[in-house]
Amino acid sequence: MAIPKKMIEELLKDYKGPEDLIGEDGLLKQLTKALVEQALQAEIKQNLGYEKNDKTEKATQNRRNGSTSKTVRTEQGLMDLEIPRDRNSEFEPKIIPKHKREFKGFDGKILSMYARGMSEREIAEHLKEIYNTDVSPEFISSVTDSVLEYLEEWKNRELESVYPIVFLDAIFAKIRDNGHVVKKAIYMALAINLEGKKELLGLWIDQNEGAKFWLGILNELKNRGVSDILIAAVDGLTGFPEAINAVFPKTTVQLCIVHMVRNSLKIVPYKNRKAVVFDLKKIYCAPTEESALKALEEFGSVWDGRYAMISKSWRNRWTEIAPFFAFPPDIRKAIYTTNAIESLNYSIKKVMKNKLSFPNSESVMKLIFMALQNISKKWTMPIRDWGQALNQFDIMFEGRLPL
């Protein structure tokens, strides 16, 4: 609905500068107050079913009962409002709900800033600077706590029956526990679903990353509706393949090539990394397992004199690497080149970097869940060449896709 031009001209007739419009007592704040209070009067009229000062017979015994002063936080700063009351205390305002101290939209800004990794104090300082509003870190924490209910629902939602690929990984966070700061593992199961889109299946937290804990996670996924996973891409954790196959016996367990490359580079100085990566690529890009083993031998002949541990680690884990070479190029690309779990890890670590430690496990789960709401907005398109990969999945894993 357009505001009449004459009304705008009348409101701005004494306008001298920005302060008159957006200042602490500016026109915008006055208009917001007037409109909100008018809306509250309209709401109580609708609730009671009669106009104020109506002298005729009423359909209800309930009556207006004055008003209560309430200070709320708005984008224009603190604002004093008169909230109408009724005798029976049945009136529930919608525009400023009971027990709420923020005008609609204010909470959303706090949640958005928190989801981008800003601390409670940084958010408080930002709101003070932009909106001239004093907000305590404790209040901000109470606002962000509102997502915990949604987090619980999300963690327990039903999942699809089949996922072509699931990446299982963990990152670590420093969390206070019984007066000490300890490192805890945050477990993530990131899937590529039948549409070729990324989907985070869940988040879990524990003191250490271990196959026993992963076994519990896999059982939970099964209880939430997952009956089959075609390929599980994992890191080199001992006992991981056995844990997966105990719950999903048909699943092909593939050691994550990204993890292998990353671990190989830990002992390589920066000046040699590019050359080592180039030679490692000859191994995992080989067309067959036989040619990959030959490339590994050639890698060893070049680099074993300086970094013998690299070729040794690849040989020791070869039975877990080998399934990769049985896959056609389209499936290989889906497992490796999308680099899905590494991209997710990077995005989460980015929002966590301002936190030296978290006060408890709940706070880190809350932050990651909120960050995921931003990260997953980009997961709208299937990964490249997914249609071709899906056709290959249907051939290799015959009868297991619900197509």
C-alpha positions as CSV (number, residue, x, y, z in Angstrom):
1,M,0.0,0.0,0.0
2,A,1.5,3.3,-1.1
3,I,1.7,6.2,1.4
4,P,0.0,9.3,0.0
5,K,2.6,12.0,-1.1
6,K,0.8,14.7,0.9
7,M,1.1,12.8,4.1
8,I,4.9,12.4,3.5
9,E,5.2,16.1,2.7
10,E,3.4,17.0,5.9
11,L,5.6,14.7,8.0
12,L,8.8,16.1,6.5
13,K,7.8,19.7,6.5
14,D,10.2,20.5,9.4
15,Y,13.0,18.2,8.1
16,K,16.5,19.7,8.5
17,G,18.8,16.7,8.2
18,P,19.2,12.9,8.8
19,E,19.0,13.3,12.6
20,D,15.4,14.4,12.2
21,L,14.6,11.2,10.4
22,I,16.8,8.5,11.9
23,G,18.1,10.0,15.1
24,E,17.4,8.8,18.6
25,D,14.1,10.7,18.7
26,G,13.7,10.9,14.9
27,L,10.6,10.7,12.8
28,L,11.2,7.0,11.9
29,K,11.2,6.0,15.6
30,Q,8.1,8.1,16.3
31,L,6.2,6.6,13.3
32,T,7.2,3.0,14.4
33,K,5.9,3.7,17.9
34,A,2.6,5.1,16.6
35,L,2.0,2.3,14.1
36,V,2.8,-0.4,16.6
37,E,0.5,1.0,19.2
38,Q,-2.2,1.5,16.6
39,A,-1.8,-2.1,15.6
40,L,-2.0,-3.2,19.2
41,Q,-5.3,-1.3,19.5
42,A,-6.6,-3.0,16.4
43,E,-5.6,-6.4,17.8
44,I,-7.4,-6.0,21.1
45,K,-10.5,-4.6,19.3
46,Q,-10.5,-7.8,17.2
47,N,-10.0,-9.9,20.3
48,L,-12.9,-8.3,22.3
49,G,-15.2,-7.8,19.3
50,Y,-16.0,-4.1,20.0
51,E,-14.6,-0.6,19.5
52,K,-13.1,1.4,22.4
53,N,-15.8,3.5,24.2
54,D,-18.6,1.4,22.6
55,K,-21.6,1.9,24.9
56,T,-23.8,-0.7,23.3
57,E,-24.4,-4.2,24.7
58,K,-21.3,-6.5,24.3
59,A,-21.2,-10.2,23.3
60,T,-18.5,-10.7,26.0
61,Q,-18.2,-9.8,29.7
62,N,-14.5,-9.1,29.2
63,R,-13.5,-5.5,29.0
64,R,-10.5,-3.3,28.3
65,N,-8.3,-2.7,31.4
66,G,-6.0,0.2,30.6
67,S,-2.4,-0.5,29.4
68,T,1.0,-1.5,30.6
69,S,4.2,0.3,29.7
70,K,6.8,-1.9,28.1
71,T,10.3,-1.0,26.7
72,V,11.3,-3.0,23.6
73,R,14.5,-3.1,21.5
74,T,14.0,-2.0,17.9
75,E,16.3,-1.1,15.0
76,Q,15.7,2.5,16.0
77,G,16.9,1.9,19.6
78,L,14.9,1.4,22.8
79,M,11.2,2.2,22.4
80,D,8.6,2.7,25.1
81,L,5.2,1.3,24.2
82,E,1.8,1.2,25.8
83,I,0.4,-2.4,25.6
84,P,-3.4,-2.6,26.0
85,R,-4.8,-5.1,28.6
86,D,-8.1,-6.8,29.2
87,R,-9.6,-7.8,32.6
88,N,-9.5,-11.5,32.0
89,S,-5.8,-11.4,30.8
90,E,-6.9,-13.3,27.6
91,F,-5.4,-10.8,25.1
92,E,-2.3,-12.2,23.5
93,P,-0.6,-9.5,21.3
94,K,0.8,-10.8,18.1
95,I,3.0,-7.9,17.0
96,I,4.8,-7.7,20.4
97,P,4.1,-11.1,22.0
98,K,4.0,-11.4,25.8
99,H,7.4,-11.8,27.4
100,K,9.1,-10.5,24.3
101,R,11.4,-7.5,24.5
102,E,12.3,-7.1,20.9
103,F,10.4,-5.8,17.9
104,K,10.0,-8.5,15.2
105,G,13.1,-8.9,13.1
106,F,15.6,-7.9,15.8
107,D,16.2,-11.5,16.9
108,G,16.8,-12.5,13.2
109,K,19.7,-10.0,13.0
110,I,21.3,-11.4,16.2
111,L,21.0,-15.0,14.8
112,S,22.4,-14.0,11.5
113,M,25.5,-12.4,13.0
114,Y,26.0,-15.3,15.4
115,A,25.8,-17.8,12.5
116,R,28.6,-15.9,10.8
117,G,30.9,-16.5,13.8
118,M,30.6,-13.2,15.7
119,S,30.9,-13.5,19.4
120,E,28.2,-12.3,21.8
121,R,30.3,-9.3,22.8
122,E,31.0,-8.4,19.1
123,I,27.2,-8.6,18.4
124,A,26.5,-6.4,21.4
125,E,29.0,-3.8,20.2
126,H,27.7,-3.9,16.6
127,L,24.1,-3.4,17.7
128,K,25.2,-0.5,20.0
129,E,27.1,1.1,17.1
130,I,24.4,0.7,14.4
131,Y,21.1,0.9,16.3
132,N,22.2,2.7,19.5
133,T,20.8,-0.2,21.5
134,D,22.4,-1.7,24.6
135,V,22.1,-5.5,24.5
136,S,23.9,-7.7,27.0
137,P,25.9,-10.8,25.9
138,E,23.6,-12.8,28.2
139,F,20.5,-11.6,26.3
140,I,22.1,-12.5,23.0
141,S,22.9,-16.0,24.3
142,S,19.2,-16.3,25.3
143,V,18.1,-15.4,21.7
144,T,20.5,-17.9,20.1
145,D,19.3,-20.5,22.6
146,S,16.0,-20.4,20.7
147,V,17.5,-22.5,17.9
148,L,18.1,-25.4,20.2
149,E,14.5,-26.7,19.8
150,Y,15.0,-26.7,16.0
151,L,18.4,-28.4,16.4
152,E,16.8,-31.2,18.3
153,E,14.0,-31.6,15.7
154,W,16.6,-31.6,12.9
155,K,18.8,-34.2,14.6
156,N,15.8,-36.5,14.9
157,R,14.2,-36.0,11.5
158,E,13.6,-39.0,9.2
159,L,16.1,-39.6,6.5
160,E,15.9,-41.1,3.0
161,S,16.2,-44.8,2.7
162,V,19.3,-44.9,0.3
163,Y,22.2,-42.5,-0.1
164,P,24.7,-43.1,-3.0
165,I,27.7,-41.5,-1.1
166,V,28.2,-40.6,2.6
167,F,31.3,-38.8,3.8
168,L,32.1,-39.5,7.5
169,D,34.5,-37.2,9.2
170,A,35.2,-35.2,12.4
171,I,36.6,-31.8,13.3
172,F,37.8,-30.8,16.7
173,A,36.8,-27.9,19.0
174,K,38.1,-26.7,22.4
175,I,35.4,-27.0,25.0
176,R,35.3,-26.3,28.7
177,D,34.5,-29.5,30.7
178,N,34.6,-29.6,34.5
179,G,36.8,-26.5,34.7
180,H,39.2,-27.7,32.0
181,V,39.5,-26.9,28.3
182,V,39.5,-30.2,26.3
183,K,39.4,-31.1,22.7
184,K,36.3,-32.8,21.6
185,A,35.4,-34.4,18.3
186,I,32.4,-33.1,16.3
187,Y,31.3,-35.9,14.0
188,M,29.6,-35.2,10.7
189,A,27.8,-37.4,8.2
190,L,27.6,-35.5,4.9
191,A,25.7,-37.3,2.1
192,I,25.2,-36.9,-1.6
193,N,21.5,-37.8,-2.0
194,L,19.7,-39.3,-5.0
195,E,19.3,-35.8,-6.5
196,G,23.1,-35.3,-6.4
197,K,22.8,-32.6,-3.7
198,K,24.7,-32.3,-0.5
199,E,22.8,-33.1,2.7
200,L,24.2,-33.1,6.2
201,L,22.6,-36.1,8.0
202,G,23.6,-35.2,11.5
203,L,26.0,-33.7,14.0
204,W,27.4,-35.5,17.1
205,I,30.0,-34.7,19.7
206,D,32.3,-36.8,21.9
207,Q,35.6,-36.6,23.7
208,N,37.6,-38.5,21.1
209,E,37.1,-39.7,17.5
210,G,36.7,-43.5,17.6
211,A,35.2,-46.4,15.7
212,K,33.0,-47.4,18.6
213,F,31.3,-43.9,18.7
214,W,30.9,-44.1,14.9
215,L,29.2,-47.4,15.3
216,G,26.5,-45.7,17.5
217,I,26.1,-43.0,14.8
218,L,25.6,-45.5,12.0
219,N,23.0,-47.3,14.1
220,E,21.2,-44.0,14.7
221,L,21.2,-43.3,10.9
222,K,19.7,-46.7,10.4
223,N,17.0,-46.1,13.0
224,R,16.1,-42.8,11.3
225,G,15.3,-44.6,8.0
226,V,18.6,-45.2,6.2
227,S,18.6,-48.8,4.9
228,D,21.6,-48.6,2.5
229,I,24.7,-46.6,1.7
230,L,26.4,-47.4,-1.6
231,I,29.8,-45.8,-0.8
232,A,31.1,-44.5,2.5
233,A,34.2,-42.3,2.2
234,V,36.1,-42.2,5.5
235,D,39.4,-41.1,7.0
236,G,42.0,-43.6,8.1
237,L,40.6,-44.3,11.6
238,T,41.4,-47.9,12.8
239,G,38.3,-50.1,12.9
240,F,36.2,-47.7,10.8
241,P,35.5,-50.1,7.9
242,E,34.4,-52.8,10.3
243,A,32.0,-50.5,12.1
244,I,30.4,-49.4,8.9
245,N,30.0,-52.9,7.5
246,A,28.6,-54.1,10.9
247,V,25.6,-51.8,10.3
248,F,25.5,-51.6,6.4
249,P,27.1,-54.9,5.2
250,K,26.8,-54.1,1.5
251,T,28.5,-50.7,1.7
252,T,31.8,-50.2,-0.1
253,V,34.1,-48.4,2.2
254,Q,36.5,-46.1,0.5
255,L,39.4,-44.4,2.2
256,C,39.1,-40.7,1.4
257,I,41.8,-39.7,-1.1
258,V,41.7,-36.1,0.1
259,H,42.7,-37.3,3.6
260,M,45.5,-39.5,2.2
261,V,47.0,-36.6,0.2
262,R,46.6,-34.2,3.2
263,N,48.3,-36.6,5.6
264,S,51.1,-37.2,3.1
265,L,51.9,-33.5,2.9
266,K,52.3,-33.1,6.7
267,I,56.0,-34.1,6.5
268,V,56.7,-32.2,3.2
269,P,58.2,-28.6,3.4
270,Y,56.3,-26.0,1.5
271,K,58.9,-25.6,-1.2
272,N,58.4,-29.3,-2.3
273,R,54.6,-29.7,-1.8
274,K,53.6,-28.7,-5.4
275,A,55.9,-31.4,-6.8
276,V,54.8,-34.1,-4.4
277,V,51.1,-33.3,-5.0
278,F,51.7,-33.6,-8.8
279,D,53.3,-37.0,-8.4
280,L,50.6,-38.2,-6.0
281,K,48.0,-37.2,-8.5
282,K,49.5,-39.7,-10.9
283,I,48.6,-42.5,-8.4
284,Y,44.9,-41.6,-7.7
285,C,44.2,-40.5,-11.3
286,A,45.5,-43.8,-12.8
287,P,43.0,-45.6,-15.0
288,T,43.4,-48.9,-13.3
289,E,44.7,-50.3,-10.0
290,E,47.6,-51.9,-11.7
291,S,48.7,-48.6,-13.3
292,A,48.2,-46.9,-9.9
293,L,50.5,-49.4,-8.2
294,K,53.1,-48.7,-10.9
295,A,52.7,-44.9,-10.3
296,L,53.2,-45.6,-6.6
297,E,56.5,-47.4,-7.3
298,E,57.7,-44.5,-9.4
299,F,56.7,-42.1,-6.6
300,G,58.8,-44.1,-4.2
301,S,61.8,-44.1,-6.5
302,V,61.7,-40.3,-6.6
303,W,60.7,-39.3,-3.1
304,D,61.6,-42.2,-0.7
305,G,65.1,-40.8,-0.1
306,R,63.5,-37.7,1.6
307,Y,59.9,-38.8,2.5
308,A,59.9,-42.6,2.8
309,M,56.8,-42.4,5.1
310,I,54.5,-41.3,2.2
311,S,54.8,-44.3,-0.1
312,K,54.8,-46.6,3.0
313,S,51.5,-45.1,4.3
314,W,49.9,-45.6,0.8
315,R,51.1,-49.2,0.6
316,N,49.9,-49.9,4.2
317,R,46.4,-48.6,3.4
318,W,46.2,-49.9,-0.2
319,T,43.3,-52.4,0.5
320,E,41.2,-49.4,1.6
321,I,42.3,-47.2,-1.3
322,A,41.9,-49.9,-4.0
323,P,38.1,-49.8,-4.4
324,F,38.5,-46.3,-5.9
325,F,40.1,-47.8,-9.1
326,A,37.1,-50.1,-9.7
327,F,34.8,-47.1,-10.1
328,P,34.3,-45.4,-13.5
329,P,35.4,-41.8,-13.9
330,D,32.0,-40.3,-13.2
331,I,31.8,-42.0,-9.8
332,R,35.4,-41.2,-9.0
333,K,34.7,-37.5,-9.7
334,A,31.6,-37.7,-7.4
335,I,33.8,-39.1,-4.6
336,Y,36.9,-37.0,-5.0
337,T,36.7,-33.9,-7.1
338,T,33.6,-32.5,-5.3
339,N,35.8,-32.5,-2.2
340,A,32.5,-32.1,-0.3
341,I,33.6,-32.8,3.3
342,E,36.7,-30.7,3.0
343,S,34.6,-27.7,1.8
344,L,32.2,-28.2,4.7
345,N,35.0,-28.5,7.2
346,Y,36.6,-25.3,5.9
347,S,33.3,-23.3,6.2
348,I,32.6,-24.5,9.7
349,K,36.2,-23.8,10.9
350,K,35.9,-20.3,9.5
351,V,32.9,-19.4,11.8
352,M,34.6,-21.1,14.7
353,K,37.9,-19.3,14.4
354,N,36.9,-16.4,16.7
355,K,36.2,-18.8,19.5
356,L,39.3,-19.7,21.6
357,S,37.1,-22.2,23.4
358,F,33.4,-22.9,24.0
359,P,31.7,-22.8,27.4
360,N,30.0,-26.2,26.8
361,S,29.2,-28.8,24.1
362,E,25.7,-27.3,23.6
363,S,27.2,-23.9,22.6
364,V,29.4,-25.4,19.8
365,M,26.6,-27.5,18.5
366,K,24.4,-24.4,18.4
367,L,26.9,-22.4,16.5
368,I,27.6,-25.1,13.9
369,F,23.9,-25.8,13.4
370,M,23.3,-22.0,12.8
371,A,26.3,-21.8,10.5
372,L,24.9,-24.7,8.5
373,Q,21.7,-22.7,7.7
374,N,23.9,-20.3,5.8
375,I,26.2,-22.9,4.3
376,S,23.4,-25.2,3.0
377,K,21.8,-22.3,1.1
378,K,24.4,-22.9,-1.6
379,W,23.4,-26.6,-1.8
380,T,20.7,-26.1,-4.3
381,M,22.2,-27.7,-7.4
382,P,23.4,-31.2,-8.0
383,I,27.1,-31.9,-8.3
384,R,28.6,-31.7,-11.8
385,D,27.7,-34.6,-14.2
386,W,25.5,-36.2,-11.5
387,G,23.2,-37.8,-14.1
388,Q,26.1,-39.8,-15.6
389,A,27.3,-40.8,-12.2
390,L,23.8,-42.0,-11.2
391,N,23.6,-44.1,-14.3
392,Q,26.9,-45.7,-13.3
393,F,25.7,-46.3,-9.8
394,D,22.6,-48.1,-11.1
395,I,24.8,-50.4,-13.2
396,M,27.5,-51.1,-10.5
397,F,25.0,-51.4,-7.6
398,E,22.3,-53.2,-9.5
399,G,18.9,-53.2,-7.7
400,R,20.0,-51.0,-4.8
401,L,18.8,-47.6,-6.1
402,P,15.1,-46.8,-5.6
403,L,14.8,-45.3,-9.1
